[in-house]
């Protein structure tokens, strides 16, 4: 699975008219996160549609992530999906994930 993260623009660069961003690409060869998402979703009693709504995506896209039928998932999307079903990404990916600058594992897309 591939995850990527785009940090916020540098304010000084924006004022000077340079709108470039830095893209940090983290490639993690990991199988099983889709299964973990599915187990957490089913344990929470959520349908794919409801889990997708909570994560700010369609049920079909949530299903693609569960089935690992994707070339990569943006890290913020993976975080939203995990939070929607109550899955702790630190348990799946390891403690290192919480140390990426700008990554907030507790953000919720459904207003919680």
Beta strands, then each sheet from edge to edge (+ up, - down):
strand 1: 2-6
strand 2: 23-27
sheet 1: 1+ 2-
end
